[in-house]
């Protein structure tokens, strides 16, 4: 089973979904802005991605500055909590295949986990 955390307004997310479909994969699509992952799910995703919370942050979003997330002393739990409250802060797309995950930036990077 393959899952994509998808934002249809994002070109990289659309390209990644199309790449999966070209490979004959019809993933489960999670529109994470409508149904955001909870903190536990985000922690699991980070583990599968091999990233810390700060590496999954979209730093160009207004919520990033408003929440003071540029403070280097913030721990992962605080950053994850901010992403739960403001899912636009989550970098996308994230593709999960079993125990592995990849960020679709560039879209071809997800091929490594399939």
Secondary structure as UniProt FT lines:
FT   STRAND          2..6
FT   TURN            8..9
FT   HELIX           11..22
FT   TURN            23..24
FT   STRAND          28..31
FT   TURN            32..34
FT   HELIX           39..49
FT   HELIX           53..56
FT   TURN            59..60
FT   HELIX           62..66
FT   TURN            67..70
FT   TURN            72..73
FT   HELIX           76..85
FT   HELIX           87..89
FT   STRAND          94..97
FT   TURN            98..99
FT   STRAND          100..103
FT   HELIX           107..113
//
